[in-house]
Structure formats: C-alpha cells, structure tokens
Amino acid sequence: MFDLIQQYAPHITVSLYQVINSNGDLEVAGYHDAIDAAISDEVDILNISIGDPWDIPVYAHPLYSKTQKAVDSGITVVAAAGNNKGDQPKPPVHIPAVVDDVIAVNGFVTRCPQSKSDTHERRESGPYYLDVETSNTETQLAEGVYCGYNGCDGRSCIKKQTETGWWGNPSVKNDKPDVSAPVIYPYGSGDKVDFFEGSSYAAPIVTGILAEAYGEIKHSVQNLPTPAEVRSLVRETATPVRESEIRKINGFKIHEEISKRYGSGEAPLSH
C-alpha cells in the first residue's frame, strides 16, 4: 500500500498505523487506537485498506463511531470497498468504506487487445500475459492479456482497451462505492510476475492521487477541502468505465478541480 501511494505522491510524509494482529485479524481496539493516533498526528488523508462485510446498520458497527470521528476531524478517509470471495453470497460495501463522506473505492481491470503471441522490443514493455496454470497466486481473473500501462513499442492501443468492473467488487450499498481504480497489483521480477488483486490495492491509488493534489495547495491555503467536498469532487470528476456502473478516478481532472477551487486556480501542467 505504501509503495502504491508513493508512486502517485513521491514526496509526501507517510505515517503507518497497524490494526491487524499477529493472527491476521482486524482488532477493534487497534482500529480505534489508530484513528486516535491519526487525528493526533493531524494527518490530511487516511488510507484504510481493510474492511468488515457485516451487513448490519452502519451506526451499530464498532468501527463506525471512530471512523466518523476521523471524518468530523477533517481527515479525508479513503477506504477499500471490500471484496467478493466468490464462494459466498456477494457482500455489500464493507465498513468503514460505507460510512458517509468516506471515499469508497472498488476496482476495475483493463483488458488489452494484444495476444500472447505478440512480442516486444524491450522485455519490460507491453501488457501482462496471465497464465492461470503457471501463476503461484490464487486468482479468479480471466486468463488473458491485461494492460500494464508500460508501453507497447510505440504502438498505442489505448482506444482499443476494454475496461470492466472487477469480478470481486461488492454490491452497492448507501450509494457506494464512490469511484473505482485499478485493482490488479502485478508483483515480481524477471520473467515471473504474480497477480495480487483486491480493493485494498485500488484504494491507495486514489489516496496517492489526492495526496499529490493536496500537496500542491497545502502551503498556499488556510484550509483543505472538507471530506464531504472531496468525496463529491471525486465522484463529479470521475470518468465512465465501459462495463461498470461505478466510474473510475480521473487523476488529472481531480488535480485541476482541487487547484481551481481551493488553490491558486492554476491547473497542473501534467501528471
């Protein structure tokens, strides 16, 4: 998560808070302590790549009050919308992502029109070729070719890409998710690449984009936009995904609007 955030905002200051115990379980007390620490540290944005799929009234959940406290303190909270396990009934958007004014992020994938037989001049260029049988990672992604946004030897195929909602997205609840982001995290080196997937990998992308935008105006304004204002802007500036009801984050547009409305009014030249 840290690496993903820093890819989009390389010069920010990051604080890390652990809420998962040694057994891999989410502890309520640890979560509460982390929120209190984030408020005390006066963080501007809090990325939460965890969630609970319990389908109960939001206000009755033990994570609700502390999450709301973070929002009320002026912290922009970006949270993973949650994951559908596939072998169970599809869950709703998880808590804390479902809390009002938290930015709930689910995922989309981008299929590439090239085939596995295509070759590239440079080893690190081109798309990712997913072969489920040879992958060490458990995945329910369709076997095929996925865009890596890392070049196709000068041949642009951006107009031929097919974007679609990720298979593991949760069902809509409380008018959420708010926005989607790339959900596949390729990991590896050399000829071997494994694919991690989950909304936990989508949320840090949105967090990094917002952190970079905040960094450009933070020292020239008295107040950053409120969590409600940022959530509204993220939804307003998002771009349609061809095969999904949830629109995707538009990094350039959100930078432009935050700069225009809360900064000097000068949009960044490029991102």
C-alpha positions as CSV (number, residue, x, y, z in Angstrom):
1,M,0.0,0.0,0.0
2,F,2.9,2.3,0.9
3,D,4.6,1.7,-2.4
4,L,1.3,2.3,-4.4
5,I,0.7,5.6,-2.6
6,Q,4.2,6.8,-3.1
7,Q,4.1,6.0,-6.9
8,Y,1.4,8.8,-7.2
9,A,2.7,11.1,-4.4
10,P,6.5,10.5,-4.1
11,H,7.3,13.5,-1.8
12,I,4.6,13.1,0.9
13,T,5.1,12.3,4.6
14,V,3.5,9.0,5.5
15,S,2.5,7.6,8.9
16,L,1.8,3.9,9.3
17,Y,-0.7,2.5,11.8
18,Q,-1.1,-1.2,12.5
19,V,-4.6,-2.5,13.2
20,I,-4.1,-6.2,12.2
21,N,-2.9,-8.6,14.9
22,S,-0.4,-11.4,14.5
23,N,-3.2,-13.8,13.5
24,G,-4.2,-11.6,10.6
25,D,-7.4,-10.4,12.3
26,L,-8.8,-6.9,12.5
27,E,-8.9,-5.7,16.1
28,V,-11.5,-3.1,17.1
29,A,-9.2,-1.7,19.8
30,G,-6.3,-1.5,17.4
31,Y,-8.5,0.3,14.9
32,H,-9.7,2.8,17.5
33,D,-6.2,3.5,18.6
34,A,-5.0,4.0,15.0
35,I,-7.8,6.5,14.3
36,D,-7.0,8.4,17.5
37,A,-3.3,8.5,16.5
38,A,-4.1,9.7,13.0
39,I,-6.2,12.5,14.5
40,S,-3.4,13.4,17.0
41,D,-0.8,13.4,14.2
42,E,-3.1,15.7,12.2
43,V,-2.9,13.7,9.0
44,D,-4.7,15.1,6.0
45,I,-5.6,11.8,4.3
46,L,-6.1,8.3,5.8
47,N,-6.0,5.3,3.6
48,I,-7.8,2.2,5.0
49,S,-7.2,-0.9,3.1
50,I,-9.3,-3.1,5.4
51,G,-13.0,-3.7,5.9
52,D,-15.7,-5.7,7.5
53,P,-18.6,-7.1,5.4
54,W,-21.1,-7.4,8.2
55,D,-24.5,-6.3,6.7
56,I,-25.9,-4.5,9.8
57,P,-26.9,-0.9,10.3
58,V,-23.8,1.2,9.8
59,Y,-24.2,3.1,13.1
60,A,-24.3,-0.1,15.1
61,H,-20.9,-1.4,13.9
62,P,-18.0,-1.0,16.3
63,L,-15.9,0.7,13.6
64,Y,-18.5,3.3,12.8
65,S,-18.1,5.9,15.6
66,K,-14.3,6.1,15.3
67,T,-14.4,6.4,11.5
68,Q,-17.0,9.1,11.8
69,K,-14.7,10.9,14.4
70,A,-11.9,10.9,11.8
71,V,-14.2,12.4,9.2
72,D,-15.5,15.0,11.7
73,S,-11.9,15.9,12.5
74,G,-11.4,16.9,8.8
75,I,-9.5,13.9,7.7
76,T,-10.2,12.7,4.2
77,V,-10.7,9.0,4.6
78,V,-10.2,6.7,1.6
79,A,-11.3,3.1,2.2
80,A,-11.3,-0.2,0.2
81,A,-14.9,-1.0,-0.7
82,G,-14.4,-4.7,0.0
83,N,-14.1,-8.0,-1.8
84,N,-16.4,-10.7,-3.0
85,K,-15.0,-14.1,-2.1
86,G,-16.8,-15.8,-4.9
87,D,-17.8,-18.9,-3.0
88,Q,-20.2,-16.9,-0.7
89,P,-23.2,-14.6,-1.2
90,K,-22.0,-11.2,-2.6
91,P,-21.4,-8.9,0.4
92,P,-22.3,-5.2,0.5
93,V,-19.7,-2.4,0.5
94,H,-17.7,-3.0,3.7
95,I,-17.4,-0.9,6.8
96,P,-15.7,1.6,7.1
97,A,-16.0,2.4,3.4
98,V,-19.8,2.6,3.7
99,V,-19.6,5.4,6.3
100,D,-20.9,8.7,5.0
101,D,-18.3,11.0,3.4
102,V,-15.7,8.2,3.4
103,I,-14.5,7.7,-0.2
104,A,-15.3,4.0,-1.0
105,V,-13.1,2.6,-3.8
106,N,-13.7,-0.6,-5.7
107,G,-11.9,-2.0,-8.7
108,F,-11.7,-2.2,-12.5
109,V,-9.5,-4.1,-14.8
110,T,-8.2,-3.2,-18.3
111,R,-8.0,-5.8,-20.9
112,C,-5.5,-5.3,-23.8
113,P,-6.4,-6.2,-27.4
114,Q,-3.0,-7.8,-28.0
115,S,-2.4,-11.6,-27.9
116,K,0.1,-13.7,-26.0
117,S,1.9,-14.3,-29.3
118,D,2.8,-10.6,-29.6
119,T,6.5,-9.8,-28.9
120,H,8.1,-6.5,-27.9
121,E,11.4,-4.9,-28.5
122,R,12.0,-4.4,-24.8
123,R,11.4,-7.1,-22.2
124,E,9.8,-4.7,-19.7
125,S,7.4,-3.2,-22.3
126,G,3.9,-4.3,-23.3
127,P,1.0,-5.9,-21.4
128,Y,0.9,-8.6,-18.8
129,Y,0.1,-12.1,-20.0
130,L,-1.8,-14.0,-17.4
131,D,-1.5,-17.8,-17.5
132,V,-3.5,-19.1,-14.6
133,E,-1.9,-22.6,-14.6
134,T,1.6,-21.2,-14.1
135,S,0.7,-18.4,-11.6
136,N,1.5,-19.1,-8.0
137,T,-1.3,-16.7,-6.9
138,E,-4.9,-17.8,-6.5
139,T,-6.9,-15.7,-8.8
140,Q,-10.3,-15.6,-10.5
141,L,-9.2,-13.2,-13.2
142,A,-9.8,-14.5,-16.7
143,E,-6.7,-15.8,-18.3
144,G,-5.6,-13.4,-21.0
145,V,-3.8,-10.2,-21.7
146,Y,-4.0,-7.2,-19.3
147,C,-2.7,-3.7,-19.9
148,G,0.3,-2.8,-17.9
149,Y,0.4,0.9,-19.0
150,N,4.1,0.4,-19.6
151,G,4.4,0.8,-23.4
152,C,3.7,-1.2,-26.5
153,D,6.8,-0.3,-28.5
154,G,5.3,2.9,-29.7
155,R,2.0,1.4,-30.9
156,S,-0.8,3.0,-28.9
157,C,-3.8,0.7,-28.2
158,I,-5.5,2.9,-25.7
159,K,-8.6,3.3,-27.8
160,K,-8.9,-0.4,-28.1
161,Q,-8.6,-1.2,-24.4
162,T,-11.7,-2.7,-22.7
163,E,-12.3,-1.7,-19.1
164,T,-14.7,-3.7,-17.0
165,G,-15.6,-3.9,-13.3
166,W,-13.6,-6.4,-11.3
167,W,-15.3,-9.7,-10.6
168,G,-14.7,-9.3,-6.9
169,N,-16.5,-6.0,-6.3
170,P,-19.1,-5.9,-3.5
171,S,-22.7,-5.0,-4.1
172,V,-23.8,-1.3,-3.9
173,K,-24.9,0.0,-0.5
174,N,-25.7,3.5,0.7
175,D,-24.9,4.9,-2.8
176,K,-21.4,3.4,-2.6
177,P,-18.8,2.6,-4.0
178,D,-17.9,6.2,-5.0
179,V,-15.2,5.5,-7.5
180,S,-13.1,2.7,-9.0
181,A,-9.3,2.3,-9.6
182,P,-7.0,-0.4,-11.0
183,V,-7.4,-3.4,-8.8
184,I,-4.7,-5.7,-10.0
185,Y,-1.2,-5.4,-8.5
186,P,1.4,-7.2,-10.5
187,Y,4.4,-8.3,-8.4
188,G,7.6,-10.0,-9.4
189,S,10.8,-9.6,-11.4
190,G,12.3,-11.0,-14.5
191,D,10.1,-13.4,-16.4
192,K,7.9,-14.3,-13.3
193,V,5.0,-12.0,-12.4
194,D,2.2,-12.9,-10.0
195,F,-1.0,-11.0,-9.7
196,F,-2.4,-9.8,-6.4
197,E,-5.9,-8.4,-6.6
198,G,-8.4,-6.7,-4.2
199,S,-9.9,-3.3,-3.5
200,S,-7.1,-2.9,-0.9
201,Y,-4.8,-2.2,-3.9
202,A,-7.3,0.2,-5.5
203,A,-7.7,2.5,-2.5
204,P,-4.0,3.6,-2.3
205,I,-4.1,4.8,-5.9
206,V,-7.0,7.2,-5.0
207,T,-5.1,8.1,-1.8
208,G,-1.9,8.9,-3.7
209,I,-3.7,11.0,-6.3
210,L,-5.4,13.1,-3.6
211,A,-2.2,13.4,-1.6
212,E,-0.4,14.8,-4.6
213,A,-3.2,17.3,-5.2
214,Y,-3.3,18.3,-1.6
215,G,0.5,18.8,-1.6
216,E,0.2,21.3,-4.4
217,I,-2.1,23.6,-2.4
218,K,-1.4,22.8,1.2
219,H,1.1,25.6,1.8
220,S,-0.9,28.3,0.0
221,V,-4.4,27.9,1.5
222,Q,-5.8,28.2,5.0
223,N,-8.0,25.1,4.8
224,L,-8.0,22.0,2.7
225,P,-11.3,20.9,1.3
226,T,-13.6,19.0,3.7
227,P,-14.1,15.2,3.4
228,A,-17.6,15.8,2.1
229,E,-16.3,18.2,-0.5
230,V,-13.5,15.9,-1.7
231,R,-15.9,12.9,-1.9
232,S,-18.2,15.0,-4.1
233,L,-15.3,16.1,-6.3
234,V,-14.0,12.6,-6.7
235,R,-17.5,11.4,-7.9
236,E,-18.1,14.5,-10.0
237,T,-14.7,14.3,-11.9
238,A,-14.7,10.5,-12.4
239,T,-14.7,9.0,-15.9
240,P,-17.1,6.3,-17.1
241,V,-16.0,2.7,-17.2
242,R,-17.4,0.9,-20.3
243,E,-18.7,-2.1,-18.5
244,S,-19.3,-0.9,-14.9
245,E,-21.8,1.4,-13.1
246,I,-19.0,2.8,-11.0
247,R,-16.9,5.4,-12.7
248,K,-13.0,5.5,-12.4
249,I,-10.8,8.1,-10.8
250,N,-9.6,10.8,-13.1
251,G,-6.3,11.9,-11.7
252,F,-5.8,14.9,-14.0
253,K,-9.3,16.2,-13.5
254,I,-9.3,15.9,-9.7
255,H,-6.0,17.8,-9.6
256,E,-7.4,20.5,-11.8
257,E,-10.6,21.0,-9.8
258,I,-8.8,21.0,-6.4
259,S,-6.3,23.5,-7.7
260,K,-9.0,25.7,-9.2
261,R,-11.5,25.6,-6.3
262,Y,-9.1,25.6,-3.3
263,G,-5.7,26.6,-4.6
264,S,-4.3,29.3,-6.8
265,G,-6.6,28.4,-9.6
266,E,-3.7,27.2,-11.8
267,A,-4.2,23.7,-13.0
268,P,-1.0,21.5,-13.1
269,L,0.6,21.1,-16.5
270,S,0.9,17.3,-16.4
271,H,0.5,14.3,-14.1
